[in-house]
Amino acid sequence: MSDMAKADFLLMLGYADHHEELNRALAEARLTRLDKPRINMDKLERAEALLAGSFLRLCRRGDCRLAACALAGSRTLVGAASAEACGVCGGQALSGARGRMAEACARAGWQRLCIVGGSPNSRMEISRSMPGALEARLVDGTATRSLKEARDDLEWAQHVVIWAGTQLDHRVSTLYLGAASRSTLACRSVQKLFAHIAVAAERRVEQAGGGA
Ligand SMILES: [Zn+2]
């Protein structure tokens, strides 16, 4: 397992600020030492669970700020690194989209998805939040992919999403244009990706005449 700078680690967990305080909480739980600048990636899950108990991440929406006062309890309010990382709206929206995707894919009979593109952070978020019944191959859109590897992906996956508008080279996306079942999404958020997959699966069920 690799390690990474603590600031990046905290950003990946969705924390935009209060890094000193967060670091102190991690140190108190013995997940790190205060003076260490880096942290091992295998602590991601434990750190996430620990910090969620003491901090609530918030986006900039006024509604979320208002709701947070009632929701936070004893938790400290901190800035969210992205809308999805917001403990009020993002969490709900993401888990709503995730549930809809899981249901739609089950009805379409999809268990294997291939997602081409996305940032390293978004791939991390997808691997953490993918429903258990679904497997996803996440193809790095900036790394070289051989024709054979792409063909394997196409044979394996029941649906391919070309995640345009993200870190995706044309020469990588081109390899996947021959997929039998394919859709293209042009926005960056993981929540929108999940919603997009749900729509694609729902459409598939309709085309198959109501599934069954
Ligand atoms: Zn929010």
Residues whose N, C-alpha, C, O or C-beta is under 5 A from the ligand:
A	BS01	ZN	C59 R61 C64 C86 V88 C89 G90
